[in-house]
């Protein structure tokens, strides 16, 4: 139940960093970012508990460096947030497996709802900043639409589960 949001967060983080570095024509970095994302997904599949912390650190370093060299701040923010959410969900999944509570689905739903609210607030803040500085592009419209659709699907899924 938590695997899909975890991999979506990881994909969003890696894709955002890829787009930011790719927009600047830094092809060496984009290949490294893709390899990093594939390694993180493999590590998650293998349940290497130690890797998400390294992945978060690497993503934050990549996003920070991107900001330092003047890459689009929206992509760097989205990359850092995607990595942060993937790290959080990985840790939450590990703790959930260790404790095995009876109401695990309810705990997962509440945790995902909190992360969704945090993601929406972060996205709204970054979108407002980009609109203010007129750096809003077509890619960001697509990014916002995809995240909105995922959030709406999660919300509708919650509502349907509660009605049963």
GIBEL-V46809 format. One line per field, one symbol per residue. burial: 1 if it has 24 or more other C-alpha atoms within 12 Angstrom, else 0. Layout:
burial->???
//
This chain:
burial->01001111111111111111110000001100110110011001000010111011011101110100001111111111111111111111100000000000000110111011001101100110000000000001001100100110010000000000
//
